[in-house]
Amino acid sequence: MSFSLLITGIILIAVFMFKGKWVMFLVGLSRFTCAIVFSILGIYTSELYDTMIRATASGINNSVSRVGGVIMPFLLIWSFKLGPVGPFLFCGSISIIAAISGFLMPKDTTGQFLD
């Protein structure tokens, strides 16, 4: 998950160095890696929490992500002040920060008592 976010961030920050069809290819590749992250994220967060608080924690995660989805368009409009490359730099930076925080999360709950 973190590796896909890191790839997304690197692609989005480096996309302005290319021209033509390469830009579309790289943006499509970054969308693909984001889709990988979102397909893993639900499974990972549900396994991360104890059984007693799993539904509440997943609901809070969902609520926070929806708030982020509401705020993000306004932040992207603001980032256009940096030029046409602003949204790419902004989203790439957020992806890299999320990748770093993902690398710091616990990897496995095998052998741990979660109930």
C-alpha positions as CSV (number, residue, x, y, z in Angstrom):
1,M,0.0,0.0,0.0
2,S,2.7,2.5,1.0
3,F,4.8,1.5,-2.0
4,S,1.9,2.3,-4.4
5,L,1.4,5.7,-2.7
6,L,5.1,6.4,-3.0
7,I,5.0,5.6,-6.8
8,T,1.9,7.8,-7.1
9,G,3.6,10.7,-5.4
10,I,6.8,10.4,-7.5
11,I,4.9,10.2,-10.7
12,L,2.7,13.2,-9.9
13,I,5.7,15.3,-8.9
14,A,7.7,14.3,-12.0
15,V,4.8,14.5,-14.5
16,F,5.6,18.1,-15.5
17,M,9.0,17.0,-16.9
18,F,7.2,15.1,-19.8
19,K,5.2,16.3,-22.7
20,G,2.5,14.9,-25.0
21,K,1.2,11.4,-24.6
22,W,3.6,10.6,-21.8
23,V,1.7,12.9,-19.5
24,M,-1.5,11.1,-20.1
25,F,0.2,7.8,-19.6
26,L,1.8,8.9,-16.3
27,V,-1.4,10.4,-14.9
28,G,-3.3,7.1,-15.8
29,L,-0.5,5.1,-14.1
30,S,-0.9,7.3,-11.0
31,R,-4.6,6.7,-11.0
32,F,-4.0,3.0,-11.3
33,T,-1.7,3.0,-8.3
34,C,-4.2,5.0,-6.3
35,A,-6.9,2.4,-7.2
36,I,-4.6,-0.2,-5.8
37,V,-4.3,1.7,-2.5
38,F,-8.0,2.2,-2.1
39,S,-8.7,-1.5,-2.8
40,I,-6.2,-2.5,-0.1
41,L,-7.1,0.2,2.4
42,G,-10.5,-1.2,3.5
43,I,-9.1,-4.6,4.2
44,Y,-6.0,-3.3,6.0
45,T,-7.9,-0.9,8.3
46,S,-10.5,-3.5,9.2
47,E,-7.7,-5.9,10.2
48,L,-5.7,-3.3,12.1
49,Y,-8.3,-2.7,14.9
50,D,-9.6,-5.0,17.7
51,T,-12.8,-6.8,17.1
52,M,-14.7,-4.7,19.8
53,I,-14.0,-1.4,18.1
54,R,-13.6,-2.5,14.4
55,A,-16.9,-1.1,13.2
56,T,-16.5,2.2,15.0
57,A,-12.9,2.7,13.8
58,S,-13.8,1.8,10.2
59,G,-16.7,4.3,10.4
60,I,-14.5,7.1,11.7
61,N,-11.9,6.3,8.9
62,N,-14.7,6.5,6.3
63,S,-16.0,9.8,7.8
64,V,-12.6,11.4,7.8
65,S,-11.9,10.3,4.2
66,R,-15.2,11.8,3.1
67,V,-14.3,15.1,4.8
68,G,-11.0,15.0,2.9
69,G,-12.9,14.4,-0.3
70,V,-15.0,17.5,0.3
71,I,-12.0,19.7,1.2
72,M,-9.7,18.5,-1.6
73,P,-11.4,20.3,-4.6
74,F,-11.0,23.7,-2.8
75,L,-7.3,22.9,-2.0
76,L,-6.7,22.0,-5.7
77,I,-8.3,25.2,-6.8
78,W,-6.0,27.1,-4.4
79,S,-3.0,25.1,-5.7
80,F,-3.6,26.4,-9.3
81,K,-2.0,29.7,-8.0
82,L,1.3,27.9,-8.4
83,G,0.6,27.4,-12.1
84,P,-0.7,24.4,-14.0
85,V,1.7,22.1,-12.3
86,G,0.5,23.1,-8.8
87,P,-2.2,20.4,-8.4
88,F,0.3,17.7,-9.4
89,L,2.8,18.9,-6.9
90,F,0.2,19.2,-4.2
91,C,-1.3,15.7,-4.8
92,G,2.1,14.2,-5.2
93,S,3.3,15.7,-1.9
94,I,0.2,14.4,-0.1
95,S,0.8,10.9,-1.6
96,I,4.4,10.9,-0.4
97,I,3.4,12.0,3.1
98,A,0.7,9.3,3.2
99,A,3.3,6.7,2.0
100,I,5.7,7.7,4.8
101,S,2.9,7.4,7.4
102,G,1.9,4.0,5.9
103,F,5.5,2.7,6.2
104,L,5.3,3.6,10.0
105,M,2.1,1.6,10.5
106,P,2.2,-1.9,12.0
107,K,2.5,-4.5,9.3
108,D,0.9,-7.7,10.7
109,T,-1.3,-8.8,13.5
110,T,-0.5,-12.5,13.2
111,G,0.0,-14.1,16.7
112,Q,-1.5,-11.1,18.5
113,F,-4.6,-11.4,20.6
114,L,-7.1,-8.9,19.1
115,D,-10.3,-9.7,20.9
